[in-house]
Amino acid sequence: MVSEKPDEFGKERDRLNEIVMKYAGQPMKRFYSLDNQIYKDGALDVKTKEMLGLTASFVLRCDECIKYHIIRCHEEGVSSEELEEALAVGVIIGGTITIPHLRRALELWDELVQ
């Protein structure tokens, strides 16, 4: 997971999203807008929502989504202890098949907090 640096990941994600938007019709654009709106402050703050997004992505075993949410969690000031608890929930729900994703997630976290 760390083979691509976090800033490179963000640039590549933005580049690919521009291509998606080039071809996107109204339903796809609405979906992207909804995704953006969900992670804004509301009854839950952004930090909490990013940890929820991370846990859900972790259980679904989407490495790209995990990477995105790990980076966002770091940007939102999630502590290592908070991150570990969020990932522990994911391991309990997802089972041992999530362990490889846990390794890669914590490898990226370790790079971010160094």
Secondary structure per residue as TSV (DSSP state, phi and psi in degrees):
chain	resnum	aa	ss	phi	psi
A	1	M	-	360.0	-30.9
A	2	V	T	-82.1	-7.8
A	3	S	T	-55.7	-28.2
A	4	E	S	-107.7	122.4
A	5	K	-	-64.3	149.1
A	6	P	H	-53.6	-41.7
A	7	D	H	-68.5	-35.7
A	8	E	H	-66.1	-40.2
A	9	F	H	-58.3	-47.6
A	10	G	H	-62.5	-42.2
A	11	K	H	-64.8	-43.0
A	12	E	H	-66.5	-39.8
A	13	R	H	-62.0	-44.8
A	14	D	H	-62.1	-42.9
A	15	R	H	-61.2	-45.4
A	16	L	H	-67.9	-36.2
A	17	N	H	-65.5	-33.8
A	18	E	H	-62.3	-39.4
A	19	I	H	-66.1	-43.3
A	20	V	H	-57.4	-46.8
A	21	M	H	-65.7	-27.1
A	22	K	H	-60.6	-35.9
A	23	Y	H	-105.4	-8.1
A	24	A	-	-70.6	135.2
A	25	G	-	-88.5	-177.3
A	26	Q	H	-58.1	-42.9
A	27	P	H	-60.2	-42.2
A	28	M	H	-67.6	-41.1
A	29	K	H	-63.4	-38.8
A	30	R	H	-65.3	-39.7
A	31	F	H	-61.9	-46.9
A	32	Y	H	-60.7	-41.1
A	33	S	H	-64.4	-43.0
A	34	L	H	-61.7	-43.3
A	35	D	H	-58.7	-42.3
A	36	N	H	-65.4	-41.7
A	37	Q	H	-68.5	-36.0
A	38	I	H	-60.0	-35.1
A	39	Y	T	-88.4	8.7
A	40	K	S	-84.5	160.7
A	41	D	S	-55.2	140.1
A	42	G	S	-157.3	-138.6
A	43	A	S	-59.9	-32.7
A	44	L	S	-104.8	141.7
A	45	D	-	-79.5	166.5
A	46	V	H	-58.4	-42.5
A	47	K	H	-57.1	-47.0
A	48	T	H	-64.3	-42.1
A	49	K	H	-64.1	-36.9
A	50	E	H	-66.4	-38.1
A	51	M	H	-66.8	-37.0
A	52	L	H	-64.9	-43.1
A	53	G	H	-61.3	-40.4
A	54	L	H	-62.5	-48.0
A	55	T	H	-62.4	-43.6
A	56	A	H	-64.2	-44.1
A	57	S	H	-63.5	-37.5
A	58	F	H	-64.0	-46.8
A	59	V	H	-63.6	-36.3
A	60	L	H	-78.1	-10.0
A	61	R	T	61.7	44.4
A	62	C	-	-100.1	101.1
A	63	D	H	-58.8	-40.0
A	64	E	H	-64.6	-42.1
A	65	C	H	-67.7	-40.9
A	66	I	H	-58.6	-46.7
A	67	K	H	-60.4	-45.8
A	68	Y	H	-57.9	-48.9
A	69	H	H	-72.2	-31.0
A	70	I	H	-62.1	-46.2
A	71	I	H	-62.1	-45.5
A	72	R	H	-64.6	-39.6
A	73	C	H	-59.6	-42.8
A	74	H	H	-62.1	-45.3
A	75	E	H	-62.4	-31.2
A	76	E	T	-88.8	3.6
A	77	G	T	83.7	21.6
A	78	V	-	-64.1	135.6
A	79	S	-	-83.0	163.1
A	80	S	H	-60.7	-36.0
A	81	E	H	-67.3	-42.3
A	82	E	H	-64.3	-43.0
A	83	L	H	-61.1	-45.3
A	84	E	H	-60.4	-40.0
A	85	E	H	-67.9	-40.1
A	86	A	H	-62.4	-43.0
A	87	L	H	-69.6	-31.9
A	88	A	H	-63.4	-39.1
A	89	V	H	-60.7	-43.1
A	90	G	H	-62.2	-40.0
A	91	V	H	-65.8	-42.3
A	92	I	H	-62.1	-43.5
A	93	I	H	-75.4	-43.1
A	94	G	H	-84.7	-21.7
A	95	G	-	82.9	-173.8
A	96	T	G	-65.6	-18.9
A	97	I	G	-64.8	-17.2
A	98	T	G	-84.4	-8.5
A	99	I	H	-56.4	-44.3
A	100	P	H	-59.3	-35.0
A	101	H	H	-71.3	-34.7
A	102	L	H	-61.5	-44.8
A	103	R	H	-59.1	-47.4
A	104	R	H	-69.1	-37.6
A	105	A	H	-63.0	-45.0
A	106	L	H	-74.1	-26.3
A	107	E	H	-63.9	-45.1
A	108	L	H	-65.2	-44.0
A	109	W	H	-57.4	-45.0
A	110	D	H	-59.2	-39.0
A	111	E	H	-65.8	-39.5
A	112	L	H	-69.9	-35.3
A	113	V	H	-89.3	-5.3
A	114	Q	-	-73.1	360.0
